[in-house]
């Protein structure tokens, strides 16, 4: 029989999601909480340079389901720029929400939050200056 002094509470349930965009990767953890956003150890607004477009993109899946005040979002992201990282975080949050409840998948899929944007930079080809830009042509 366990005594009350040795009983240890179970850790909070954590839901994981991974998002990618261009060369950015984001590992998202959703923890029951008050709606805080922490990216690489900084508050979300500070990390995203107070840009409302990036913040709304990150929060879009939670806003769609009305869960913005129910979960804390803890993100580790690397690579790319802020736009790619924000889109990667959005995909990671949407995937984590699908783990919470499979019925969340349908509205997230309809709004396009579960679709990975596969566009990335085209590689440079030999004989060209960039991926498609050719050197200036001279007839004479």
Backbone as ProteinMPNN parsed JSONL, in Angstrom:
{"seq_chain_A": "XXXXXXXXXXXXXXXXXXXXXXXXXXXXXXXXXXXXXXXXXXXXXXXXXXXXXXXXXXXXXXXXXXXXXXXXXXXXXXXXXXXXXXXXXXXXXXXXXXXXXXXXXXXXXXXXXXXXXXXXXXXXXXXXXXXXXXXXXXXX", "coords_chain_A": {"N_chain_A": [[0.844, -1.184, 0.0], [0.539, 2.206, -0.823], [1.722, 5.137, 0.742], [0.516, 8.491, 1.323], [2.608, 10.315, 1.182], [4.52, 9.292, -0.558], [3.369, 9.286, -3.002], [3.455, 10.249, -6.336], [2.527, 12.727, -8.568], [1.244, 12.305, -11.879], [3.044, 13.306, -14.797], [2.159, 16.186, -16.84], [0.105, 15.702, -19.745], [1.623, 15.596, -22.867], [1.482, 16.72, -26.158], [2.805, 16.08, -29.295], [4.119, 17.565, -32.304], [5.49, 17.862, -35.557], [6.707, 20.239, -37.801], [7.524, 21.389, -41.099], [9.043, 23.679, -43.397], [10.318, 25.094, -46.28], [13.641, 25.464, -45.484], [13.271, 25.222, -42.819], [12.622, 23.813, -39.604], [10.356, 22.724, -37.133], [9.701, 21.735, -33.88], [6.967, 21.012, -32.052], [5.343, 21.282, -28.947], [2.39, 20.713, -27.288], [0.974, 21.619, -24.33], [-1.276, 21.263, -21.633], [-2.546, 24.331, -20.495], [-2.406, 27.901, -20.24], [-2.429, 29.241, -22.664], [0.0, 30.308, -23.525], [2.748, 31.179, -25.679], [5.815, 29.947, -26.477], [8.857, 30.246, -27.995], [11.819, 28.794, -28.801], [12.706, 29.319, -26.174], [11.99, 31.959, -25.767], [9.402, 34.487, -25.388], [6.63, 34.264, -27.651], [5.814, 36.599, -29.141], [8.077, 38.231, -28.958], [10.058, 36.654, -30.199], [9.042, 36.461, -32.779], [9.338, 39.02, -33.7], [7.324, 40.885, -33.083], [5.489, 40.772, -35.139], [2.361, 40.799, -36.467], [1.305, 39.205, -38.516], [2.876, 36.869, -38.611], [2.371, 35.903, -36.036], [-0.407, 35.469, -36.088], [-0.497, 33.473, -38.012], [0.792, 31.371, -36.701], [-0.969, 30.935, -34.571], [-3.312, 30.229, -35.852], [-4.372, 27.464, -36.258], [-5.134, 26.799, -33.609], [-6.943, 28.87, -33.03], [-8.95, 28.309, -34.873], [-10.126, 26.001, -33.833], [-10.934, 26.925, -31.403], [-9.292, 26.682, -29.151], [-7.355, 28.339, -28.093], [-6.828, 29.293, -25.517], [-6.451, 27.066, -23.99], [-4.159, 25.506, -24.223], [-0.632, 25.549, -23.76], [1.922, 26.47, -25.962], [4.922, 25.165, -26.798], [7.848, 25.593, -28.471], [10.535, 24.381, -30.443], [12.618, 25.551, -32.784], [14.457, 25.66, -35.877], [16.718, 26.703, -38.468], [16.341, 28.331, -41.683], [14.279, 31.299, -42.237], [12.212, 33.755, -40.527], [9.637, 33.662, -41.699], [9.476, 31.075, -42.865], [9.86, 29.579, -40.526], [7.607, 30.319, -39.013], [5.531, 29.25, -40.59], [6.232, 26.558, -40.445], [5.856, 26.106, -37.716], [3.109, 26.463, -37.579], [2.171, 24.223, -39.025], [3.175, 22.194, -37.364], [1.715, 22.677, -34.984], [-0.883, 22.155, -35.887], [-0.663, 19.419, -36.477], [-0.162, 18.403, -33.931], [-2.575, 19.017, -32.699], [-4.223, 17.241, -34.013], [-3.38, 14.907, -32.854], [-4.388, 15.206, -30.292], [-7.192, 15.023, -30.565], [-8.742, 13.015, -32.867], [-10.961, 13.913, -34.323], [-10.47, 16.547, -34.82], [-9.116, 16.709, -37.152], [-10.571, 16.983, -39.594], [-11.744, 19.73, -39.773], [-9.296, 21.148, -39.7], [-7.99, 20.189, -41.959], [-9.684, 21.057, -44.0], [-9.335, 23.828, -43.867], [-6.723, 23.954, -44.677], [-4.527, 23.736, -42.979], [-3.11, 21.437, -42.476], [-1.642, 20.828, -44.661], [1.448, 20.457, -46.12], [3.613, 22.932, -47.254], [5.403, 22.543, -49.993], [7.129, 24.051, -51.49], [10.366, 25.149, -52.28], [13.684, 26.568, -52.492], [14.971, 26.68, -55.763], [17.593, 24.808, -57.249], [20.842, 26.01, -58.31], [21.903, 26.021, -61.705], [24.565, 24.795, -63.799], [26.423, 26.967, -65.952], [24.608, 28.996, -65.81], [23.667, 32.052, -64.117], [22.035, 32.14, -61.866], [19.354, 30.105, -60.65], [17.716, 30.183, -62.935], [18.496, 32.411, -64.362], [20.175, 33.566, -67.12], [23.427, 34.323, -68.543], [24.015, 37.547, -70.115], [23.07, 37.768, -73.515], [24.991, 38.245, -76.395], [24.921, 39.312, -79.664], [26.858, 40.198, -81.45]], "CA_chain_A": [[0.0, 0.0, 0.0], [1.303, 3.452, -0.905], [1.304, 6.222, 1.625], [0.309, 9.728, 0.582], [3.849, 11.064, 1.028], [5.324, 8.753, -1.643], [2.616, 9.376, -4.247], [3.954, 11.273, -7.249], [1.537, 13.026, -9.593], [1.674, 12.024, -13.243], [3.393, 14.529, -15.531], [1.082, 16.598, -17.744], [0.109, 15.063, -21.053], [2.248, 16.435, -23.883], [1.172, 16.301, -27.525], [3.919, 16.503, -30.144], [3.903, 17.723, -33.738], [6.657, 18.374, -36.271], [6.373, 20.949, -39.027], [8.65, 21.785, -41.931], [8.75, 24.621, -44.477], [11.605, 25.484, -46.863], [14.699, 24.767, -44.745], [12.949, 25.375, -41.397], [12.007, 22.686, -38.903], [9.813, 23.138, -35.839], [9.169, 20.68, -33.026], [5.946, 21.693, -31.26], [4.752, 20.553, -27.833], [1.195, 21.329, -26.717], [0.821, 21.226, -22.931], [-2.419, 21.972, -21.045], [-2.093, 25.551, -19.826], [-3.191, 29.139, -20.343], [-2.35, 29.845, -23.983], [1.289, 30.955, -23.775], [3.533, 30.73, -26.828], [7.242, 30.076, -26.19], [9.627, 29.761, -29.139], [13.254, 28.757, -28.474], [12.939, 29.903, -24.859], [11.552, 33.357, -25.717], [7.971, 34.667, -25.679], [6.352, 34.21, -29.085], [5.797, 37.926, -29.754], [9.459, 38.718, -29.045], [10.783, 35.857, -31.184], [8.509, 36.752, -34.111], [9.542, 40.452, -33.942], [6.052, 41.603, -32.921], [4.818, 40.788, -36.435], [1.051, 40.167, -36.277], [1.053, 38.192, -39.541], [3.506, 35.627, -38.164], [1.68, 35.43, -34.836], [-1.722, 34.933, -36.469], [-0.26, 32.21, -38.72], [1.122, 30.355, -35.693], [-2.146, 30.688, -33.73], [-4.479, 29.929, -36.679], [-5.032, 26.188, -35.967], [-5.771, 26.856, -32.284], [-8.093, 29.768, -33.133], [-9.99, 27.627, -35.639], [-10.813, 25.036, -32.966], [-11.318, 27.587, -30.156], [-8.471, 26.145, -28.062], [-6.212, 29.22, -27.9], [-6.566, 29.513, -24.085], [-6.416, 25.777, -23.294], [-2.862, 24.839, -24.348], [0.609, 26.292, -23.927], [2.662, 25.986, -27.118], [6.365, 25.263, -26.58], [8.392, 25.284, -29.792], [11.961, 24.437, -30.745], [12.698, 25.697, -34.238], [15.801, 25.936, -36.383], [16.858, 26.79, -39.915], [15.499, 29.234, -42.447], [13.962, 32.617, -41.706], [11.014, 33.823, -39.689], [8.452, 33.233, -42.443], [9.496, 29.618, -42.931], [9.681, 29.035, -39.182], [6.209, 30.52, -38.62], [4.719, 28.262, -41.313], [6.558, 25.245, -39.885], [5.2, 26.024, -36.41], [1.675, 26.286, -37.84], [1.956, 22.815, -39.384], [3.411, 21.387, -36.165], [0.58, 22.856, -34.07], [-2.024, 21.444, -36.463], [-0.446, 17.975, -36.309], [-0.323, 18.091, -32.511], [-4.017, 19.066, -32.412], [-4.797, 15.985, -34.512], [-3.073, 13.885, -31.847], [-5.276, 15.402, -29.152], [-8.505, 14.47, -30.895], [-8.784, 12.766, -34.313], [-12.043, 14.651, -34.984], [-9.959, 17.872, -35.191], [-8.452, 16.615, -38.449], [-11.421, 17.443, -40.692], [-11.734, 21.192, -39.96], [-7.939, 21.618, -39.99], [-7.686, 19.822, -43.338], [-10.482, 21.924, -44.871], [-8.707, 25.155, -43.865], [-5.39, 23.852, -45.269], [-3.46, 23.805, -41.98], [-2.368, 20.173, -42.429], [-0.955, 20.639, -45.929], [2.816, 20.969, -46.081], [3.99, 23.725, -48.414], [6.643, 21.889, -50.419], [7.962, 24.944, -52.285], [11.666, 25.497, -51.716], [14.535, 27.239, -53.461], [15.444, 25.846, -56.864], [19.05, 24.785, -57.256], [21.539, 26.699, -59.393], [22.403, 25.14, -62.759], [25.84, 25.229, -64.377], [26.259, 27.796, -67.145], [23.685, 30.079, -65.507], [24.081, 32.86, -62.973], [21.218, 31.662, -60.745], [18.641, 28.902, -61.06], [17.218, 30.331, -64.302], [19.017, 33.616, -65.004], [21.29, 33.276, -68.021], [24.267, 35.497, -68.831], [23.485, 38.364, -71.194], [23.413, 37.279, -74.839], [25.499, 39.269, -77.327], [24.898, 38.77, -81.024], [28.134, 40.544, -82.101]], "C_chain_A": [[0.88, 1.234, 0.0], [0.796, 4.447, 0.129], [1.21, 7.506, 0.8], [1.614, 10.478, 0.334], [4.704, 10.548, -0.132], [4.61, 8.837, -2.985], [3.145, 10.538, -5.09], [2.912, 11.48, -8.336], [2.11, 12.735, -10.974], [2.028, 13.329, -13.943], [2.264, 14.915, -16.483], [1.232, 15.923, -19.108], [0.657, 16.053, -22.077], [1.912, 15.859, -25.251], [2.209, 16.916, -28.448], [3.494, 16.622, -31.595], [5.152, 18.314, -34.366], [6.196, 19.032, -37.556], [7.632, 21.328, -39.772], [8.167, 22.736, -43.019], [10.073, 25.164, -44.971], [12.716, 24.75, -46.116], [14.474, 24.872, -43.24], [12.313, 24.101, -40.864], [11.523, 23.198, -37.557], [9.269, 21.916, -35.117], [8.25, 21.364, -32.016], [5.454, 20.753, -30.175], [3.553, 21.341, -27.334], [0.981, 20.742, -25.333], [-0.402, 21.94, -22.385], [-1.939, 23.168, -20.232], [-3.017, 26.72, -20.107], [-3.075, 29.833, -21.691], [-1.053, 30.566, -24.276], [1.951, 30.353, -25.007], [4.998, 31.007, -26.522], [8.001, 29.434, -27.347], [11.105, 29.896, -28.796], [13.556, 29.491, -27.171], [12.539, 31.356, -24.721], [10.037, 33.423, -25.901], [7.75, 34.781, -27.185], [6.394, 35.56, -29.769], [7.221, 38.463, -29.94], [10.201, 37.981, -30.15], [10.341, 36.206, -32.604], [8.55, 38.248, -34.437], [8.247, 41.252, -33.933], [5.282, 41.714, -34.234], [3.469, 40.082, -36.305], [0.734, 39.094, -37.318], [1.64, 36.845, -39.134], [2.749, 35.043, -36.975], [0.322, 34.833, -35.182], [-1.573, 33.613, -37.224], [0.0, 31.083, -37.729], [-0.122, 29.959, -34.891], [-3.356, 30.193, -34.521], [-5.131, 28.567, -36.375], [-5.751, 26.18, -34.614], [-7.018, 27.741, -32.321], [-9.255, 29.087, -33.849], [-10.811, 26.684, -34.757], [-11.25, 25.648, -31.636], [-10.541, 27.096, -28.954], [-7.304, 27.057, -27.709], [-5.866, 29.454, -26.437], [-6.413, 28.202, -23.307], [-5.026, 25.133, -23.289], [-1.731, 25.852, -24.441], [1.36, 25.651, -25.094], [4.142, 26.242, -26.884], [7.042, 24.74, -27.844], [9.912, 25.346, -29.767], [12.073, 24.471, -32.259], [14.115, 26.053, -34.651], [15.766, 25.987, -37.896], [15.929, 27.804, -40.539], [15.308, 30.581, -41.793], [12.665, 32.585, -40.923], [9.759, 33.356, -40.417], [8.376, 31.712, -42.499], [9.275, 28.997, -41.571], [8.239, 29.185, -38.721], [5.302, 29.497, -39.311], [4.989, 26.844, -40.797], [5.888, 25.057, -38.53], [3.708, 25.789, -36.597], [1.354, 24.829, -38.171], [2.16, 21.912, -38.183], [2.277, 21.481, -35.169], [-0.624, 22.081, -34.585], [-1.874, 19.929, -36.289], [-0.6, 17.552, -34.851], [-1.799, 18.104, -32.124], [-4.725, 17.817, -32.933], [-4.51, 14.835, -33.56], [-4.025, 13.982, -30.666], [-6.627, 14.745, -29.403], [-8.575, 14.258, -32.408], [-9.908, 13.503, -35.034], [-11.616, 16.073, -35.345], [-9.396, 17.88, -36.603], [-9.277, 17.229, -39.578], [-11.431, 18.964, -40.83], [-10.343, 21.746, -40.272], [-7.562, 21.34, -41.442], [-8.429, 20.738, -44.308], [-9.847, 23.311, -44.979], [-7.276, 25.139, -44.415], [-4.24, 23.906, -44.28], [-2.624, 22.531, -41.915], [-1.603, 19.893, -43.722], [0.428, 21.262, -45.859], [3.087, 21.721, -47.365], [5.364, 23.241, -48.874], [7.53, 22.784, -51.273], [9.281, 25.205, -51.567], [12.532, 26.052, -52.841], [15.047, 26.251, -54.503], [16.964, 25.914, -56.931], [19.613, 25.525, -58.461], [22.035, 25.673, -60.405], [23.713, 25.693, -63.322], [25.574, 25.993, -65.668], [25.311, 28.961, -66.936], [24.186, 30.839, -64.288], [23.328, 32.477, -61.71], [20.485, 30.426, -61.246], [18.186, 28.987, -62.513], [17.81, 31.51, -65.06], [20.259, 33.273, -65.827], [22.16, 34.521, -68.181], [23.71, 36.266, -70.042], [23.989, 37.842, -72.534], [23.883, 38.434, -75.699], [25.596, 38.665, -78.701], [26.235, 39.035, -81.73], [29.18, 40.83, -81.081]], "O_chain_A": [[1.859, 1.301, 0.742], [-0.407, 4.574, 0.354], [1.765, 7.588, -0.296], [1.711, 11.214, -0.647], [5.538, 11.293, -0.648], [5.196, 8.491, -4.011], [3.263, 11.665, -4.61], [2.462, 10.519, -8.959], [3.308, 12.896, -11.209], [1.383, 14.351, -13.71], [1.487, 14.052, -16.893], [2.338, 15.618, -19.554], [0.215, 17.199, -22.147], [2.041, 14.655, -25.476], [2.466, 18.119, -28.396], [2.626, 15.886, -32.065], [5.802, 19.174, -33.771], [5.401, 18.469, -38.308], [8.679, 21.561, -39.169], [7.041, 22.626, -43.504], [10.876, 25.649, -44.174], [12.732, 23.52, -46.114], [15.4, 24.635, -42.464], [11.573, 23.409, -41.563], [12.193, 24.008, -36.915], [8.475, 21.155, -35.671], [8.697, 22.193, -31.222], [5.181, 19.58, -30.431], [3.685, 22.517, -26.992], [0.827, 19.531, -25.174], [-0.564, 23.132, -22.646], [-1.048, 23.046, -19.392], [-4.235, 26.567, -20.2], [-3.592, 30.94, -21.841], [-1.007, 31.373, -25.205], [1.749, 29.184, -25.336], [5.388, 32.158, -26.328], [7.825, 28.253, -27.648], [11.584, 30.999, -28.531], [14.554, 30.205, -27.077], [12.729, 31.941, -23.655], [9.446, 32.524, -26.5], [8.586, 35.329, -27.903], [6.947, 35.677, -30.863], [7.528, 39.078, -30.961], [10.897, 38.604, -30.952], [11.16, 36.243, -33.523], [7.866, 38.695, -35.358], [8.099, 42.201, -34.704], [4.507, 42.652, -34.419], [3.436, 38.877, -36.056], [-0.026, 38.168, -37.035], [0.995, 35.808, -39.286], [2.513, 33.836, -36.912], [-0.06, 33.802, -34.629], [-2.42, 32.729, -37.098], [-0.508, 29.973, -37.893], [-0.307, 28.786, -34.568], [-4.343, 29.774, -33.916], [-6.353, 28.516, -36.243], [-6.842, 25.624, -34.488], [-8.035, 27.405, -31.715], [-10.413, 29.269, -33.472], [-12.028, 26.577, -34.91], [-11.873, 24.965, -30.823], [-11.069, 27.09, -27.842], [-6.346, 26.601, -27.083], [-4.721, 29.784, -26.131], [-6.262, 28.23, -22.086], [-4.746, 24.295, -22.431], [-1.851, 26.878, -25.111], [1.425, 24.426, -25.195], [4.573, 27.391, -26.783], [6.838, 23.593, -28.24], [10.503, 26.236, -29.155], [11.668, 23.527, -32.938], [14.871, 26.658, -33.892], [14.895, 25.392, -38.531], [14.863, 28.104, -40.001], [16.069, 30.969, -40.907], [12.091, 31.522, -40.686], [8.9, 32.717, -39.809], [7.33, 31.129, -42.214], [8.576, 27.989, -41.46], [7.697, 28.273, -38.098], [4.404, 28.941, -38.679], [4.073, 26.025, -40.722], [5.403, 23.967, -38.226], [3.105, 25.007, -35.861], [0.384, 24.269, -37.659], [1.404, 20.959, -37.993], [1.904, 20.476, -34.564], [-1.314, 21.42, -33.808], [-2.847, 19.238, -35.988], [-1.11, 16.469, -34.567], [-2.229, 17.29, -31.307], [-5.721, 17.384, -32.354], [-5.297, 13.894, -33.463], [-4.426, 12.965, -30.101], [-7.14, 14.007, -28.562], [-8.476, 15.225, -33.163], [-9.822, 13.703, -36.245], [-12.32, 16.747, -36.097], [-9.218, 18.947, -37.191], [-8.728, 17.927, -40.431], [-11.149, 19.463, -41.919], [-10.221, 22.71, -41.028], [-6.896, 22.153, -42.083], [-7.87, 21.15, -45.325], [-9.824, 23.901, -46.059], [-6.677, 26.199, -44.6], [-3.093, 24.1, -44.683], [-1.53, 22.547, -41.35], [-0.986, 18.837, -43.862], [0.568, 22.452, -45.574], [2.821, 21.21, -48.452], [6.371, 23.503, -48.216], [8.579, 22.339, -51.739], [9.292, 25.455, -50.362], [12.146, 26.006, -54.009], [15.492, 25.149, -54.181], [17.552, 26.97, -56.695], [18.955, 25.653, -59.494], [22.522, 24.604, -60.038], [23.939, 26.903, -63.323], [24.62, 25.701, -66.389], [25.215, 29.834, -67.798], [25.017, 30.344, -63.526], [23.893, 32.483, -60.616], [20.952, 29.767, -62.175], [18.252, 28.0, -63.247], [17.646, 31.605, -66.277], [21.251, 32.763, -65.306], [21.69, 35.641, -67.981], [23.019, 35.693, -70.885], [25.166, 37.515, -72.685], [23.246, 39.487, -75.732], [26.257, 37.646, -78.903], [26.698, 38.207, -82.514], [30.318, 41.14, -81.434]]}, "name": "protein", "num_of_chains": 1, "seq": "XXXXXXXXXXXXXXXXXXXXXXXXXXXXXXXXXXXXXXXXXXXXXXXXXXXXXXXXXXXXXXXXXXXXXXXXXXXXXXXXXXXXXXXXXXXXXXXXXXXXXXXXXXXXXXXXXXXXXXXXXXXXXXXXXXXXXXXXXXXX"}
